Amino acid sequence: MAELAQVGAFCPNAECANYGKTQTDQQANIIRFGRTKAGRQCYQCTTCGQTFTETKGTIFYRRRVAEDEILDALAQLAEGSRISSISRTTGHKEDTILEWLREAAKQTEAVEGVLMANYRISRGQLDGLWAYVGNKGKKDYTETATETAETSQFWRSTMIDMDSRLRMARGIAKTETEASREVFATLQARGHPDAPLPTMSDGWGGITPAMIGVYGQVPPTKGLGGLPHVSAPRMIGSICSSSNTATSAGACSAPSCASSSVNQKRYWPCSAKARPIWSARI
């Protein structure tokens, strides 16, 4: 099972006999091996003889830029700044900043997978967000939209713990169904391997096929039972457009109003052309 460990606590050489084994009283194959010209701590594995620096396996490995500058650029991205804006303020190329972002995303996904390997929640909320990239023509957000070399659409689905508001899993794909499948596949690999958790959504019908595609089942309905419904609207009154006076039935009560009749049976205005007040029960 994967676990978090500091660089220098295990050998990163996949061909080593002690690869990935953390240091203990019985397992002590990693020794300090001087420093680099930049002052980085070096280590050596006594089993395979390979040396590595303290930044091995991190986003700072073999970078010639100061760690503070990389972290500052990533912090600005997290706050919503554009890559082009960060490039102008920091002096780094956009491709360089984008490379930092991609590497940080890989690191975050790996760390998140370890921290949330056995994390279980009782109920979740699945939200979808549609976006387009390079679309210069008519925007088509349907799942059957025609794509060209210049246009492409993407869906991002996120599963949120309804109690703690923690983001449990995410998926990005060309359709919301595919993105939802990625979400449930992530949950299956973590704390929900056997069955899907009770999920609340906006009622979009593609989530059920996504659940069935990953788990082969859907969770039973709980609570009051059944899907939400909207009853027929019921008019409880009207507002006379001539006098702007509200009335629940009968003629307009305003002394200066020229209109004197409304439909008594349906509370619907006749000559006064009143605006109805609706009451709907969810």
N, C-alpha and C positions, 0 to 999 in steps of 0.2 A: 504494500500500500504506500502511495506517495506521501511524503511529509516535507515540512519546511525545514531547511538547514542553512547555515551560513556557509559562504565560500571558505574553503579551508578545512571544513569538517568532513569532507568525503572526496573521493577521487572522481573527477568528471570524465575520465577516459572510459568509453564504453567497452573497450577491449581488455580492460584490466580485470583481474580476478576479484578484486575488491571494489569494483565499480559501484558507486552509490551507497556504500556502507558507511554510516556515520561513525565518528570516532567515539570509542568507549575505553574503559580500562583494559579490556581484552582486545580491542581493535584500535591500533595506533599506528597506521601506516602513512599518515600525512605529517610532514615536518616543515618548518619554516626554511626558506631557501633564499635569503637575502631580499634585496629590493631592486626595482627597476630605476632607470635614470630619473624618472618622474616621481620617484618615491613610493611606488606601489609595492605592497607586500607580495612576495613570491612564495609559492609552496611547491613541494615535491612529494610525489607518491613513492614510497620505498618499495612498493610491490612491482610497479611497472616502470618506474624511473621518470615518468613524465612530470614536467613542471608547468605551473599555471599561475596566473596573477589573481589578486583578490577581486578583480572585476569580471572574472570568467563566469559566463552564464547570466550576466546582467546587461542592462541597456547601455552601460558605460564601457563595455568591453571593446578595446581597441579604438576608442574615441579620442580624438585630439582636442576636443572641446571640453571646457571645464564642466564638471557635474552640475554646478549651480546654474549655468546657462541653459543646459538641457532641461533641468527641472523647471526653470522659470518659463521656458517656451511651452512645456507641457501644461504648466499651471494656467497660462494664458489661453491655451486651447480648451482646457476644462471650463474656463469662464466664458467661453463662447466667442473668443477672438478669432478672426479669420487668419488662415495661414499667410496670406499675402500681407496682412497688417503686421503680423509677428516678424515676417521677413524684413520689412522696412525698419522696424524698431530695433531688431537684434543684429541685423546685418548678415544673417545666415540665409542660404538659398532655400527656396520653397521645397525643393526635392529633399534637401537635408532634413528639414523639419518634418516632412511627411514620413521620412524613413524613421525618425525618432518615434513618431506617433505609432507607426505600425509595430515597431519593436516593443514599445510600451504596452500595446494592446495584447501582444503575445504573452508578455510577462504577467499582465493583469489576469488574463484568462487562466494561465497555469496556477497562479496563486489562488485565484477564486475557486478553482476546481478542488484544491486541497482543503481550503477553509470550509467549503460548503459540501464536502463529499457525503456527509451523513446528516445534513441539515434537513429537517422535515417541517412542513407547515400544514396547518389544518384547512386552510382555504386560500385560494389565490385569485388574483384579478389579472386577466389577459387583455392587454391593450395593443392595438395596431396603429402604425403610423405609415402613411404612404408618402413617398418622395420621388422626384424625377431628377435625372442627371442629363444635362445636355439637351433638354427638350426645348427646341426653338419654335416649334409649331403648336398645333392644338394639343392641349393636355387631355389625355385619356387615361382615367384612373381605373378602368375595368381590368379584370384579370385576363381578358382576351385581347388586350391592346396590342396593336401591331408595332413591333420594334424595328428600328433601323440602326445603322451605325452611329447616327447622331442622337438618337433618342433611346432612353431606357428607363424603366421604372423599377422601384424597389419598395419592399414592405419590411418594416421593422416591427417585430412583435416582442413584447416584454411581459414577463410574468412577475407580478408583485405580490408579496405577502401582505394580505389585507390587515393583519394585526400590527406588524412592525413596520410596514411600508418598505421592506427590504426588496431590492430587485433580485429575484431568484435566478432567472435565466432570460436569454434573449436570442432572437434569430433574425437573420436578414436574408431575404430571398426575393425572387421576381414576383411571387404571388403571396398573399396572406396565408393561404393554406400551407405552402411550403415553409414559410417563416414560422408558423405555429408548430409544424412538425419538428423543426429544429429546437423549439422551446421544450416540447414534451420529450424529445430525445435527450436533451440536457438534464431534465428532471429525472428521467429514467436512469441515467448514469450516476445520479447523485442520491438524494435521499428518498426517492420514490421509484424503486425498481419494479414493483409488482403491479401497481394500479395507479391511475391518474388521480390527482387530488381534486376535490370539489372546486370548480372554477366559475367565476363570474365574468361575463363579457357583455358586449353591447348587443348581443343577440344575433350576431352575424353567423350564418349557417355553416361556414367552412371550418369552424373549430372542431365540430364533432368528427368529421372525416379525419382530421389531423390526429385526434385522440385515438381513434380506431386504428389508424395506420401505424401508430407507435405501440399502443397497449392492447389493441384488439377489443377494447371495451370503453364505456363511458361511466363516470361515477353516478350513483343513484341520486335522484332529486331529493333535497332536504328542505326543511323550513315549512312554509305555508303550502307548498305543493303547486305544481303547474307553472306555466310561464305567465309573466305579467300581461294583463289585458286592459284595454281602455273601453269603458262602457259608452253607450251613446250619449252625446252631449245633451245637456238639459238646460234650457233657458230659464233663468230665474228672474229676469227683469229686462228693462230696456232703458235707453237714454234718448230723450227727444233731441234730435239734431237742431230743432228750431230754437228751443229754450235752454238746451244743455241741462235739462232737469231729469233726474233718475226717477223711474216709476216702476213698481212691480206689476201693476195691472191697470186696465182702464185707460181713460183719457189722460192727457198731459195735465198736471196739476198747476202748471205755471200760469198766473193770471194774464200775462201778456202774450201767451202762445196762441197763434192763430189756428193750430191744429187741435181737434177736439175728439178724435176717435182713434182707437187701436183695436186690433183683433183680440178679443177677450179670451178666446179658446186657447190659442197658442202663444199668447203674449208676444205676438209679432206686430211691429208697428206698421200702420197703413200710410196715411197721408203725411205723418210727421217724419217718415224716413229715419226712424231711430236706429242707433247702433245697438245690437244685442249684447248682453252680458252672459257669457257662457260659464258653465260649471261642469268640469269633467273629472271623473273619479278614476285614478290609476290603481 
